[in-house]
């Protein structure tokens, strides 16, 4: 069975992102650091939804700032672990997409750890990929205002979570590839910053993906 060039690129993108994304174990270790800081400051464990939101907000801030840096992929390998591997494996503009997705998935992996500690590592991984991919795709494709985008994305991400995880993840990687390519071809991204994002766009999108993820994980979606 032959595959088109686009299908091969989508497959390479998925395999590369899966290879460079943070592991559930590493996410647990990172989040434990935030929990320790919280306990030292507030003299209690972060057990309430509000406590978890405090930690989640700090995580989103961290990854949004890293995402802004990755707008220039040539600088990213020295700053963001794993991106050098993506550059070596993929090359070209698609590396921009891989770098952006890696950070959003890393962020979502940490957010899943904040809210869903009882899940198996495999389930945490699938949930993080679904949150990051679905949230990014829906917001990049939307032309609505910010508040409307968040509400629409929250509901659509929740719907994605009801499907078979591995099949849905593969479909979302295909949609991501198409959506980002269309954005680039339409010159929606300023010249000279690579295919995927400018620094400011990267920051905003990562922040919004984080907010959608919190809404879904905290069961706030109506």
VMD Tcl script that draws the C-alpha trace (Angstrom):
set ca {
  {0.00 0.00 0.00}
  {1.49 3.31 -1.10}
  {1.36 6.48 0.97}
  {1.19 10.07 -0.20}
  {3.93 12.56 0.72}
  {1.51 14.34 3.07}
  {0.69 11.10 4.88}
  {4.38 10.34 5.35}
  {4.98 13.84 6.73}
  {2.07 13.44 9.16}
  {3.45 10.09 10.29}
  {6.94 11.54 10.77}
  {5.50 14.47 12.70}
  {3.55 12.20 15.04}
  {6.48 9.85 15.66}
  {8.88 12.73 16.28}
  {6.56 14.56 18.68}
  {5.91 11.32 20.58}
  {9.67 10.82 20.81}
  {10.52 14.29 22.14}
  {7.48 14.95 24.37}
  {7.90 14.78 28.13}
  {7.13 11.43 29.80}
  {4.40 11.07 32.44}
  {7.12 10.22 34.95}
  {9.04 13.41 34.18}
  {5.81 15.42 34.37}
  {5.10 13.95 37.81}
  {8.55 14.97 39.03}
  {8.11 18.50 37.67}
  {4.65 18.92 39.21}
  {5.90 17.55 42.53}
  {8.25 20.54 42.61}
  {5.29 22.89 42.26}
  {3.41 20.98 44.99}
  {6.38 21.26 47.34}
  {6.57 25.02 46.74}
  {2.82 25.32 47.35}
  {3.01 23.37 50.62}
  {5.91 25.50 51.84}
  {3.97 28.69 51.14}
  {0.46 27.72 52.29}
  {1.27 25.03 54.90}
  {-1.15 22.54 53.32}
  {-1.34 20.11 50.43}
  {-2.91 21.44 47.20}
  {-6.08 19.35 47.30}
  {-8.94 21.72 46.40}
  {-9.77 22.72 42.83}
  {-8.67 26.26 43.60}
  {-5.31 25.02 44.92}
  {-4.82 22.91 41.81}
  {-5.74 25.86 39.62}
  {-2.99 27.93 41.27}
  {-0.41 25.32 40.32}
  {-1.91 24.83 36.85}
  {-1.76 28.57 36.18}
  {1.95 28.64 37.01}
  {2.56 25.68 34.70}
  {0.73 27.41 31.85}
  {2.78 30.55 32.41}
  {6.03 28.58 32.26}
  {5.20 26.79 29.03}
  {3.71 29.85 27.35}
  {7.00 31.67 27.90}
  {8.96 28.71 26.53}
  {6.60 28.62 23.54}
  {7.36 32.25 22.81}
  {11.07 31.37 22.68}
  {10.43 28.46 20.31}
  {9.02 30.88 17.72}
  {12.58 30.95 16.44}
  {13.36 27.26 16.02}
  {17.03 27.92 15.31}
  {17.37 29.10 18.91}
  {15.10 26.48 20.43}
  {17.46 23.45 20.55}
  {19.68 25.12 23.14}
  {16.70 26.17 25.29}
  {14.09 23.41 24.95}
  {15.12 19.76 25.50}
  {14.21 17.49 22.60}
  {13.88 20.13 19.91}
  {17.39 19.41 18.65}
  {16.21 15.87 17.91}
  {13.25 17.21 15.95}
  {15.54 19.44 13.90}
  {17.78 16.46 13.08}
  {14.89 14.13 12.21}
  {12.50 16.46 10.42}
  {14.34 19.52 9.15}
  {12.55 22.36 7.41}
  {9.38 24.14 8.41}
  {7.64 21.10 9.90}
  {10.15 21.30 12.76}
  {8.38 24.49 13.87}
  {5.15 22.55 14.26}
  {6.88 19.76 16.19}
  {8.50 22.26 18.58}
  {5.19 24.00 19.25}
  {3.31 20.75 19.78}
  {6.01 19.36 22.06}
  {5.61 22.29 24.44}
  {1.81 22.15 24.41}
  {1.85 18.41 25.05}
  {4.46 18.82 27.82}
  {2.25 21.45 29.42}
  {-0.85 19.27 29.14}
  {1.04 16.29 30.56}
  {1.81 18.39 33.64}
  {-1.79 19.64 33.87}
  {-3.07 16.06 33.69}
  {-0.72 15.20 36.56}
  {-2.16 18.08 38.60}
  {-5.77 16.95 38.17}
  {-5.70 13.23 37.33}
  {-3.11 11.61 39.60}
  {-4.91 8.25 39.72}
  {-4.68 7.53 35.98}
  {-2.12 5.09 34.61}
  {0.88 6.62 32.86}
  {-0.41 5.42 29.49}
  {-3.80 7.04 30.09}
  {-2.11 10.26 31.23}
  {-0.09 10.31 28.01}
  {-3.13 9.77 25.78}
  {-5.15 12.39 27.64}
  {-2.34 14.96 27.38}
  {-1.95 14.39 23.64}
  {-5.70 14.70 23.08}
  {-5.95 17.92 25.10}
  {-2.99 19.57 23.38}
  {-3.80 18.53 19.82}
  {-7.53 19.13 19.98}
  {-7.20 22.45 21.79}
  {-4.62 23.73 19.32}
  {-6.48 22.60 16.20}
  {-9.81 24.05 17.24}
  {-8.38 27.43 18.15}
  {-6.20 27.75 15.07}
  {-9.23 26.96 12.89}
  {-11.61 29.35 14.67}
  {-12.32 32.91 13.62}
  {-14.46 33.74 16.65}
  {-13.62 36.10 19.49}
  {-11.40 34.94 22.34}
  {-14.19 34.06 24.79}
  {-16.18 32.25 22.12}
  {-13.10 30.33 20.99}
  {-12.45 29.05 24.51}
  {-16.05 27.87 24.98}
  {-16.20 26.17 21.58}
  {-12.82 24.51 22.05}
  {-13.73 23.26 25.54}
  {-16.82 21.46 24.24}
  {-15.07 20.03 21.19}
  {-12.10 18.78 23.21}
  {-14.51 17.08 25.60}
  {-16.13 15.35 22.62}
  {-12.74 14.17 21.35}
  {-12.07 12.55 24.72}
  {-15.04 10.23 24.21}
  {-13.54 8.61 21.12}
  {-10.91 5.84 20.84}
  {-7.70 7.55 21.98}
  {-5.13 6.21 19.51}
  {-7.36 6.66 16.46}
  {-8.36 10.17 17.55}
  {-4.73 11.17 18.19}
  {-3.74 10.04 14.68}
  {-6.64 11.98 13.15}
  {-5.72 15.08 15.14}
  {-2.10 14.96 13.97}
  {-3.45 14.98 10.41}
  {-5.67 17.98 11.18}
  {-2.79 19.79 12.89}
  {-0.58 19.33 9.85}
  {-3.28 20.60 7.46}
  {-4.29 23.54 9.67}
  {-0.75 24.80 10.23}
  {0.10 24.47 6.53}
  {-2.99 26.43 5.55}
  {-2.09 29.17 8.01}
  {1.39 29.42 6.60}
  {0.22 29.46 2.97}
  {-2.34 32.15 3.79}
  {0.54 34.25 5.18}
  {-1.24 34.44 8.53}
  {2.15 34.11 10.19}
  {4.60 37.03 9.86}
  {7.52 36.45 7.50}
  {10.86 35.33 8.86}
  {9.67 33.33 11.88}
  {9.17 29.88 10.37}
  {6.02 28.05 9.34}
  {4.28 27.53 12.64}
  {4.26 30.57 14.86}
  {5.51 33.97 15.64}
  {6.62 34.46 19.23}
  {3.47 36.29 20.29}
  {1.09 33.90 18.51}
  {2.87 30.95 20.08}
  {2.50 32.46 23.56}
  {-1.20 33.24 23.17}
  {-2.12 29.87 21.64}
  {-0.27 27.90 24.31}
  {-1.99 29.93 27.04}
  {-5.40 29.27 25.51}
  {-4.71 25.55 25.10}
  {-3.82 25.53 28.81}
  {-7.06 27.30 29.78}
  {-9.15 24.86 27.74}
  {-7.32 21.95 29.36}
  {-8.00 23.27 32.87}
  {-11.70 23.64 32.06}
  {-11.88 20.06 30.81}
  {-9.79 18.53 33.61}
  {-11.62 20.45 36.33}
  {-14.91 19.28 34.83}
  {-16.06 22.84 34.19}
  {-17.25 22.19 30.62}
  {-21.03 22.53 30.26}
}
mol new
graphics top color blue
foreach p $ca { graphics top sphere $p radius 0.5 }
foreach p [lrange $ca 0 end-1] q [lrange $ca 1 end] { graphics top cylinder $p $q radius 0.2 }
display resetview
